[in-house]
Amino acid sequence: MTVRVRFAPSPTGMFHVGSARSALQNWIVAQQSGGVFVLRIEDTDAARNHPQWTEGILTALEWIGIAQGAYEGPLFQSSYAAEHSAAAARLLAEGKAYYCDCTRDDAVARTGNKHTGYDGFCRDRGLGPGEGRALRFRTPDEGETVVVDLVRGEPTFENKLIEDFVIARSDGSAVFLLANVVDDMTMGITHVVRAEEHLPNTPKQQLLWEALGVKPPVWAHVPVIVNEKRQKLSKRRDKVALEAYRDEGYLADAMRNYLMLLGWAPSGDREIVPWSVIEQEFRLEDVNHSPAFFDVKKLRAFNGEYIRALSAQDFAAACGPWLYGTQTIPAPPWRPEAFDPAVFAAVAPLAQTRIAVLGEIVEYVDFLFLDEPPVDDASWAKAMKEGAADILDAAAQAFGALDSWTAEPLKAALESVGEQRGLKLGKTQAPIRVAVTGRTVGLPLFESLEALGRERTLARLAAARTRLAA
């Protein structure tokens, strides 16, 4: 048997990090078995679907390493409407489904309990199709439905507790439960790997598979992803869009590694591992049952480790989108012609050890390419206290007398200024840093001065001195 898995997102918004994890898990299962990964776009919600969201799905998958051409699809659920209708008609003809005109209020009125659900009132009324009449599946009155799940064992559901559920609307269109099953059958899906939130639907879908005479797939329901309050990640409340993390400067390799740790762990006391190790070791049977906490702080730390592991050349190249701007990443604050790749290359290794996401590179290097340093009033107030003017004057004089404009002589000159005033280097360099870079935190000061150059450094010290005197 050729293993065939599917990833079936809806094109209704940004790409959820939970969807990314699901895609990666399915991808690995296919890769391990020499099977097929099928991308199915569930696009039947015409009111919410937009072509740009479909394109976003393809782009997001590409970013995390699932490249177009390496999988089957994209296939579109809307293309299989005829198959959905045929399955519904077959279930009706075989007495496994029936038409019903009951509303929810009708059912509540009969049972006196809004939690009971549908009571099977129309089972034997013999209704035909018509306006306001949905098609319901006739669930068995007795027995149990056992879902064999690679992650959760064998969850068992009493059939009498499963209401006769709707499988098609009055206009003939299939609802999710039936469409999903028919699509999987039509596409030959053998393994369904998805989040545990779908588990309550699984006994209903398994009954549909069996009613249509096809062996159900292998099920695997992985744990739901939650926030720090242990609430399920929500698009409305939490930061969940994969594109947002990408555009902030998270590396694809770091994101893939971290997502795969949500509910699973590689062997040994380690978390940061090559993708080849994950592909080799991942097993659905080893996935935990407990909800998986999406810890943004931990992801950020992961990303920092991946950034520091890059070669200097790869790091400089990876920063490119933030240094120039793209369709989704804003252009940096400097004039394009002011950017000097050679100057950036000189300071890039210093930034590489300090940033956690690539987008932070702009604030570390912008002072080099702006006509004037950025203005940060809090940094100015903190550094430009009593005695700052004297330090600026003395530093400008000492720097101006240097024969060599490199980090070590610059440092020695400022140390001398501080010693003459009984100040440690940290206190002495604070007003210099703010005058030149605009901020209290940044790259090593003396390497920054070297990269900025003599003329621009002295001009900024003079400008700061003028501002203090004003």
LINJOSUL-V121743 format. One record per residue. RES is the residue in three letters. OMEGA is omega in whole degrees, -180 to 180 (999 if undefined). NEAR is the number of other C-alpha atoms within 8 Angstrom. Layout:
BEGIN
((RES OMEGA NEAR) (RES OMEGA NEAR))
END
This chain:
BEGIN
((MET 175 2) (THR 179 7) (VAL 176 12) (ARG 178 13) (VAL 179 17) (ARG 171 13) (PHE -168 11) (ALA 179 8) (PRO 173 9) (SER -178 8) (PRO -174 14) (THR 180 8) (GLY 180 5) (MET -174 9) (PHE -175 13) (HIS 178 10) (VAL 176 10) (GLY 175 8) (SER 179 9) (ALA 177 13) (ARG 180 11) (SER 179 12) (ALA -179 10) (LEU 180 11) (GLN 177 10) (ASN 180 13) (TRP -179 11) (ILE 178 10) (VAL 179 10) (ALA -178 14) (GLN -178 10) (GLN -174 9) (SER -173 8) (GLY -176 8) (GLY -173 12) (VAL 174 12) (PHE -179 13) (VAL 174 13) (LEU 179 12) (ARG 178 13) (ILE -178 13) (GLU -167 12) (ASP -175 11) (THR 176 7) (ASP -172 7) (ALA -177 6) (ALA -175 4) (ARG -177 7) (ASN 176 12) (HIS -178 8) (PRO -178 7) (GLN 178 6) (TRP 175 12) (THR 177 10) (GLU 178 8) (GLY 177 10) (ILE -179 11) (LEU -179 9) (THR 180 8) (ALA 178 11) (LEU 178 12) (GLU -177 10) (TRP -179 9) (ILE 171 11) (GLY 177 7) (ILE -168 11) (ALA 174 9) (GLN -176 7) (GLY 179 5) (ALA 180 6) (TYR 179 11) (GLU 180 10) (GLY 10 7) (PRO 171 8) (LEU -175 10) (PHE -177 10) (GLN -178 13) (SER 180 8) (SER -175 7) (TYR -179 9) (ALA -180 10) (ALA 178 7) (GLU 178 8) (HIS -178 14) (SER 180 11) (ALA 179 8) (ALA 178 10) (ALA -180 13) (ALA 179 8) (ARG 179 8) (LEU 178 13) (LEU -178 10) (ALA -178 8) (GLU 178 7) (GLY -180 8) (LYS 177 11) (ALA -179 13) (TYR 179 14) (TYR -177 14) (CYS 178 11) (ASP -178 8) (CYS 171 9) (THR 177 6) (ARG 180 8) (ASP 177 6) (ASP -178 8) (ALA 179 13) (VAL 180 12) (ALA -179 8) (ARG -175 6) (THR -178 9) (GLY -177 6) (ASN -178 7) (LYS -179 8) (HIS -176 4) (THR -177 8) (GLY -177 9) (TYR -172 10) (ASP 178 9) (GLY -175 7) (PHE -174 8) (CYS -174 12) (ARG -172 10) (ASP -180 5) (ARG 177 6) (GLY -180 8) (LEU 173 8) (GLY 180 5) (PRO 179 8) (GLY -179 6) (GLU 180 6) (GLY -179 6) (ARG 179 12) (ALA 178 13) (LEU -179 13) (ARG 175 13) (PHE 180 12) (ARG -179 11) (THR 179 12) (PRO -180 7) (ASP -176 6) (GLU 175 7) (GLY -177 8) (GLU 172 8) (THR -179 11) (VAL 178 9) (VAL 178 11) (VAL -171 10) (ASP -178 12) (LEU -179 11) (VAL -169 13) (ARG 177 10) (GLY -177 7) (GLU 175 8) (PRO -175 9) (THR -176 8) (PHE 176 10) (GLU -177 10) (ASN -178 12) (LYS 180 10) (LEU 178 6) (ILE -178 10) (GLU 173 10) (ASP -171 11) (PHE -179 10) (VAL 177 10) (ILE 178 14) (ALA -180 14) (ARG -177 12) (SER 177 12) (ASP 177 6) (GLY -179 7) (SER -178 10) (ALA 173 14) (VAL -174 10) (PHE -173 7) (LEU -179 11) (LEU -178 14) (ALA -179 11) (ASN -180 8) (VAL -178 11) (VAL 177 11) (ASP -180 11) (ASP 178 9) (MET -177 9) (THR -177 7) (MET 176 6) (GLY -178 7) (ILE -178 13) (THR -178 10) (HIS 177 12) (VAL -180 11) (VAL -175 13) (ARG -177 9) (ALA -175 11) (GLU 179 9) (GLU 178 6) (HIS -176 9) (LEU 179 9) (PRO 178 7) (ASN -169 8) (THR 178 9) (PRO 178 12) (LYS -180 10) (GLN 178 11) (GLN 176 11) (LEU 178 10) (LEU 177 10) (TRP -177 12) (GLU -180 10) (ALA 179 9) (LEU 172 8) (GLY -179 6) (VAL 179 8) (LYS -180 6) (PRO 179 8) (PRO 170 8) (VAL -178 10) (TRP 173 11) (ALA -179 13) (HIS -176 14) (VAL -173 13) (PRO 177 12) (VAL 179 11) (ILE -175 12) (VAL 177 13) (ASN -176 12) (GLU 177 8) (LYS -179 5) (ARG 172 8) (GLN 178 7) (LYS -180 8) (LEU -177 10) (SER 177 8) (LYS -177 9) (ARG -173 4) (ARG -171 6) (ASP 175 8) (LYS -172 6) (VAL -174 12) (ALA 179 11) (LEU -179 12) (GLU -180 9) (ALA 177 8) (TYR 178 9) (ARG -176 10) (ASP 173 10) (GLU 179 9) (GLY 172 10) (TYR -180 13) (LEU -179 11) (ALA -179 10) (ASP 179 9) (ALA -180 12) (MET 179 12) (ARG -180 12) (ASN -176 13) (TYR -179 11) (LEU -179 10) (MET 177 13) (LEU 180 9) (LEU -179 10) (GLY -178 13) (TRP 178 10) (ALA 176 7) (PRO -178 11) (SER 177 6) (GLY -179 4) (ASP -177 4) (ARG 179 7) (GLU 178 7) (ILE -176 7) (VAL 177 9) (PRO 179 7) (TRP 179 9) (SER 178 6) (VAL 179 9) (ILE 179 12) (GLU -178 10) (GLN -169 7) (GLU -173 8) (PHE 174 10) (ARG 178 6) (LEU 180 8) (GLU -178 6) (ASP -179 8) (VAL -179 10) (ASN 177 9) (HIS -171 9) (SER 175 7) (PRO -176 10) (ALA -178 10) (PHE 175 10) (PHE -174 9) (ASP -177 8) (VAL 179 6) (LYS 179 6) (LYS 177 7) (LEU 179 11) (ARG 178 11) (ALA 175 9) (PHE -176 11) (ASN 177 14) (GLY 179 11) (GLU 179 9) (TYR 178 11) (ILE -178 13) (ARG 179 8) (ALA 179 6) (LEU 170 9) (SER 180 6) (ALA -180 8) (GLN -180 7) (ASP 178 8) (PHE 179 12) (ALA 179 10) (ALA -179 7) (ALA 180 8) (CYS -173 11) (GLY -178 9) (PRO -179 9) (TRP 179 15) (LEU -177 9) (TYR -176 9) (GLY 178 12) (THR 177 9) (GLN -177 5) (THR 180 6) (ILE -177 9) (PRO 175 8) (ALA 179 9) (PRO -173 10) (PRO -178 6) (TRP 175 10) (ARG -177 8) (PRO -178 6) (GLU -180 5) (ALA -178 8) (PHE -180 8) (ASP -178 8) (PRO -179 6) (ALA 178 6) (VAL 179 8) (PHE -179 9) (ALA -179 9) (ALA -177 8) (VAL -176 11) (ALA 179 11) (PRO 178 9) (LEU 178 9) (ALA -176 11) (GLN -179 10) (THR -172 7) (ARG -174 6) (ILE 178 11) (ALA 174 11) (VAL -172 14) (LEU -180 12) (GLY 179 10) (GLU -177 10) (ILE -176 12) (VAL -178 10) (GLU 178 8) (TYR -174 10) (VAL -174 9) (ASP -178 13) (PHE -179 13) (LEU -171 8) (PHE 175 11) (LEU 177 12) (ASP 177 5) (GLU 179 6) (PRO 177 12) (PRO -178 10) (VAL 176 6) (ASP -173 8) (ASP -180 6) (ALA 178 6) (SER 179 11) (TRP -178 12) (ALA -178 8) (LYS -173 7) (ALA -172 11) (MET 179 11) (LYS -179 7) (GLU -180 5) (GLY -178 7) (ALA -179 10) (ALA 179 10) (ASP 179 7) (ILE 180 13) (LEU 179 14) (ASP -177 11) (ALA 180 9) (ALA 180 12) (ALA 179 11) (GLN -178 8) (ALA 180 11) (PHE -177 11) (GLY -178 8) (ALA -176 6) (LEU 174 9) (ASP -177 4) (SER -180 5) (TRP 177 10) (THR -170 10) (ALA -174 10) (GLU 176 7) (PRO 178 10) (LEU 179 13) (LYS -179 9) (ALA -180 8) (ALA -179 11) (LEU 175 14) (GLU 179 11) (SER 177 8) (VAL -179 13) (GLY -179 14) (GLU 179 9) (GLN -179 7) (ARG 179 6) (GLY -178 6) (LEU 173 9) (LYS -175 9) (LEU -179 9) (GLY 178 6) (LYS -177 8) (THR -173 14) (GLN -177 10) (ALA 179 10) (PRO 178 13) (ILE -179 12) (ARG -178 12) (VAL 179 13) (ALA -174 12) (VAL -175 12) (THR -180 11) (GLY -176 14) (ARG 179 12) (THR -178 9) (VAL 178 4) (GLY 179 9) (LEU 175 9) (PRO -170 7) (LEU -170 9) (PHE 172 11) (GLU 177 11) (SER 179 10) (LEU 179 14) (GLU -179 11) (ALA -179 10) (LEU 179 9) (GLY -176 9) (ARG -172 10) (GLU -178 6) (ARG 178 8) (THR -179 11) (LEU 178 11) (ALA -180 8) (ARG 176 12) (LEU 179 14) (ALA 179 11) (ALA 178 9) (ALA 179 10) (ARG 178 11) (THR -180 8) (ARG 178 7) (LEU -177 8) (ALA -175 5) (ALA 999 4))
END
